[in-house]
């Protein structure tokens, strides 16, 4: 079971390199699709928060009123934490001379994705501990979920100011946390109890903050009405895909 957890999480981490496909696009083509990728990522983040993380946390933790209040308090904590974190990053960039063109949300997407991947690793490990078929099904579902997210994240990092090669490397660095999550989930499975559940709404708060305050403003009213409608459609497709994956 240990080897299957490592193999599954390592395979999931490699999905981050799907962004390498974008490296072969010409700069002119890439510049045209960047905001489309941003729109797709925003939809995937919103869909991931409301259709995956929050429902899963409720199912795992229960529907008691007090438990729900605690759970959603963690969601607000996640949202607020990333608000403060972004302000600190902006303050640092205002006073620093290095990498002045990199937007703060680029760092937030890396941190949030790292946390999300870590949770995915814990979930994969726990699923394999329940049973081999459950573990395989969970790993496949998470892998499918990562494909659109990693493409979108890569686009967001490039749009945020990173060079394509550096964006790919950093995106993979945030992806390998799924392996650490799998290892910790395996080693501490019996000790974690309900405490791990609170990472789900906390991560959901992160997703909602990034999508609503950083990504969606990037795709609103930038050019013509038709292009705005196109990006809104891509945004809906991102959410729809998360909805479809929920029932795989």
C-alpha positions as CSV (number, residue, x, y, z in Angstrom):
1,X,0.0,0.0,0.0
2,X,2.9,2.3,0.8
3,X,4.4,1.9,-2.7
4,X,1.0,2.6,-4.4
5,X,0.6,5.8,-2.4
6,X,4.0,7.0,-3.5
7,X,3.5,6.0,-7.1
8,X,0.0,7.6,-7.2
9,X,1.1,10.9,-5.7
10,X,4.3,11.1,-7.8
11,X,2.2,10.5,-10.9
12,X,-0.2,13.3,-9.9
13,X,2.7,15.7,-9.3
14,X,4.0,15.1,-12.9
15,X,0.7,16.5,-14.2
16,X,2.2,20.0,-13.3
17,X,4.4,19.6,-16.4
18,X,1.3,19.6,-18.7
19,X,2.0,23.4,-18.6
20,X,5.1,22.6,-20.7
21,X,2.7,22.2,-23.7
22,X,2.3,26.0,-23.5
23,X,6.0,26.5,-23.8
24,X,5.8,25.5,-27.5
25,X,3.4,28.2,-28.3
26,X,4.6,31.4,-29.9
27,X,4.6,34.6,-27.8
28,X,1.9,36.1,-29.9
29,X,-0.4,33.1,-29.5
30,X,0.4,32.8,-25.8
31,X,-0.5,36.4,-25.2
32,X,-3.9,35.8,-26.7
33,X,-4.8,32.8,-24.6
34,X,-3.3,34.0,-21.3
35,X,-6.5,35.7,-20.1
36,X,-8.5,32.7,-21.3
37,X,-6.3,30.5,-19.0
38,X,-6.8,33.0,-16.2
39,X,-10.6,32.8,-16.7
40,X,-10.5,29.0,-16.8
41,X,-8.4,28.9,-13.6
42,X,-10.8,31.3,-11.8
43,X,-13.7,29.0,-12.7
44,X,-11.8,25.9,-11.6
45,X,-10.9,27.5,-8.3
46,X,-14.4,28.6,-7.5
47,X,-15.7,25.2,-8.6
48,X,-13.1,23.4,-6.6
49,X,-14.0,25.4,-3.5
50,X,-17.8,25.1,-3.6
51,X,-18.2,21.7,-5.3
52,X,-15.3,19.8,-3.8
53,X,-13.6,21.1,-0.7
54,X,-16.5,22.6,1.2
55,X,-18.9,19.7,0.5
56,X,-16.2,17.1,1.3
57,X,-15.5,18.9,4.6
58,X,-19.2,18.9,5.5
59,X,-19.6,15.2,4.7
60,X,-16.5,14.3,6.8
61,X,-17.2,16.6,9.7
62,X,-21.0,16.4,9.9
63,X,-23.9,18.8,9.7
64,X,-24.3,19.8,13.4
65,X,-24.8,23.5,13.6
66,X,-21.9,24.2,15.9
67,X,-19.6,22.0,13.7
68,X,-20.7,23.9,10.6
69,X,-20.0,27.2,12.3
70,X,-16.5,26.1,13.2
71,X,-16.0,24.7,9.7
72,X,-17.0,27.9,8.0
73,X,-14.9,29.9,10.5
74,X,-11.9,28.1,9.0
75,X,-13.1,29.1,5.5
76,X,-13.2,32.7,6.6
77,X,-9.8,32.3,8.2
78,X,-8.4,31.0,5.0
79,X,-9.9,33.9,3.1
80,X,-8.6,36.4,5.6
81,X,-5.2,34.9,5.8
82,X,-4.6,35.2,2.2
83,X,-5.9,38.8,2.3
84,X,-3.2,39.7,4.9
85,X,-0.6,37.6,3.1
86,X,-1.2,39.5,-0.2
87,X,-0.9,42.8,1.5
88,X,2.4,41.8,3.0
89,X,3.6,40.6,-0.4
90,X,2.5,43.9,-1.9
91,X,4.4,45.8,0.8
92,X,7.5,43.8,0.2
93,X,7.3,44.4,-3.5
94,X,6.8,48.1,-3.0
95,X,10.1,48.3,-0.9
96,X,12.1,45.8,-2.9
97,X,13.9,46.2,-6.2
98,X,14.0,42.5,-7.2
99,X,11.3,41.0,-9.4
100,X,9.2,44.3,-9.4
101,X,7.1,43.0,-12.4
102,X,5.8,39.9,-10.6
103,X,2.3,40.3,-9.4
104,X,1.5,39.3,-5.8
105,X,-1.3,36.8,-6.8
106,X,1.4,34.7,-8.6
107,X,2.9,33.8,-5.2
108,X,-0.6,33.3,-3.7
109,X,-1.5,30.8,-6.4
110,X,1.7,28.8,-5.6
111,X,1.1,28.8,-1.9
112,X,-2.6,27.9,-2.3
113,X,-1.9,25.2,-4.9
114,X,0.8,23.7,-2.6
115,X,-1.6,23.5,0.3
116,X,-4.3,22.0,-2.0
117,X,-1.9,19.4,-3.4
118,X,-0.8,18.5,0.1
119,X,-4.4,17.9,1.1
120,X,-4.8,15.8,-2.1
121,X,-1.9,13.6,-1.0
122,X,-3.4,13.1,2.5
123,X,-6.7,12.2,0.8
124,X,-5.0,9.7,-1.5
125,X,-3.2,8.0,1.4
126,X,-6.3,7.8,3.5
127,X,-8.3,6.3,0.6
128,X,-5.7,3.6,0.0
129,X,-5.8,2.8,3.7
130,X,-9.5,2.3,3.4
131,X,-9.1,0.0,0.4
132,X,-7.1,-0.5,-2.8
133,X,-10.0,0.2,-5.2
134,X,-11.0,3.3,-3.3
135,X,-7.4,4.5,-3.4
136,X,-7.1,4.0,-7.2
137,X,-10.4,5.7,-7.9
138,X,-9.5,8.6,-5.7
139,X,-6.0,9.0,-7.3
140,X,-7.6,9.0,-10.8
141,X,-10.2,11.6,-9.8
142,X,-7.6,13.8,-8.3
143,X,-5.4,13.4,-11.4
144,X,-8.3,14.5,-13.7
145,X,-9.0,17.4,-11.4
146,X,-5.3,18.5,-11.6
147,X,-5.1,18.7,-15.4
148,X,-7.3,21.8,-15.9
149,X,-6.0,23.4,-12.7
150,X,-2.3,23.0,-13.7
151,X,-2.9,24.4,-17.2
152,X,-4.7,27.4,-15.6
153,X,-2.1,27.9,-12.9
154,X,0.7,27.9,-15.4
155,X,-1.2,30.6,-17.4
156,X,-1.7,32.6,-14.3
157,X,2.0,32.5,-13.3
158,X,3.1,33.6,-16.8
159,X,0.4,36.4,-16.7
160,X,1.6,37.4,-13.3
161,X,5.1,38.1,-14.5
162,X,7.1,34.8,-14.4
163,X,9.2,33.6,-17.3
164,X,7.7,30.5,-18.8
165,X,10.6,28.2,-17.7
166,X,10.5,29.5,-14.2
167,X,6.7,29.3,-14.0
168,X,6.9,25.7,-15.0
169,X,9.6,24.9,-12.4
170,X,7.7,26.8,-9.6
171,X,4.4,25.1,-10.6
172,X,6.0,21.7,-10.2
173,X,7.5,22.7,-6.8
174,X,4.0,23.4,-5.6
175,X,2.8,20.2,-7.1
176,X,5.3,17.9,-5.3
177,X,3.6,18.7,-2.0
178,X,1.1,16.0,-3.0
179,X,3.9,13.5,-2.3
180,X,4.6,14.9,1.1
181,X,0.9,14.8,1.9
182,X,0.8,11.1,0.9
183,X,3.7,10.3,3.1
184,X,2.3,12.2,6.1
185,X,-1.1,10.8,5.5
186,X,0.3,7.3,5.5
187,X,2.5,7.7,8.6
188,X,0.0,9.6,10.7
189,X,-3.2,8.0,9.5
190,X,-4.8,7.1,12.8
191,X,-3.5,10.1,14.6
192,X,-4.9,12.9,12.4
193,X,-8.5,12.2,13.2
194,X,-10.9,15.0,12.4
195,X,-8.2,17.7,12.5
196,X,-7.2,17.2,8.9
197,X,-10.8,18.1,7.8
198,X,-10.2,21.7,8.8
199,X,-7.6,22.1,6.0
200,X,-10.4,21.6,3.5
201,X,-12.4,24.8,4.2
202,X,-9.2,26.7,4.9
203,X,-8.0,25.9,1.4
204,X,-11.4,26.7,0.0
205,X,-11.1,30.2,1.6
206,X,-7.8,30.6,-0.2
207,X,-9.3,29.5,-3.5
208,X,-12.3,31.9,-3.2
209,X,-10.0,34.8,-2.3
210,X,-7.6,34.3,-5.2
211,X,-10.4,33.8,-7.7
212,X,-12.6,36.7,-6.7
213,X,-10.0,39.4,-5.8
214,X,-7.2,38.7,-8.2
215,X,-8.2,36.6,-11.2
216,X,-11.8,37.7,-12.0
217,X,-10.8,41.4,-12.0
218,X,-8.2,40.5,-14.6
219,X,-10.8,39.3,-17.0
220,X,-13.6,41.9,-16.5
221,X,-14.1,44.7,-19.0
222,X,-10.6,44.5,-20.4
223,X,-11.5,44.7,-24.1
224,X,-14.6,44.3,-26.2
225,X,-17.9,42.9,-25.0
226,X,-17.5,39.8,-27.1
227,X,-14.1,39.0,-25.5
228,X,-15.5,39.6,-22.1
229,X,-18.4,37.2,-22.8
230,X,-15.9,34.6,-24.2
231,X,-13.9,34.8,-21.0
232,X,-17.0,34.5,-18.9
233,X,-18.0,31.4,-20.9
234,X,-14.5,29.9,-20.3
235,X,-15.0,30.8,-16.6
236,X,-18.3,28.8,-16.6
237,X,-16.6,25.9,-18.3
238,X,-14.0,25.8,-15.6
239,X,-16.7,25.5,-13.0
240,X,-18.7,23.0,-15.1
241,X,-15.7,20.8,-15.4
242,X,-15.3,20.7,-11.6
243,X,-19.0,19.9,-11.4
244,X,-18.5,17.0,-13.8
245,X,-15.4,15.7,-12.0
246,X,-17.4,15.7,-8.7
247,X,-19.5,12.8,-10.0
248,X,-16.8,10.7,-11.6
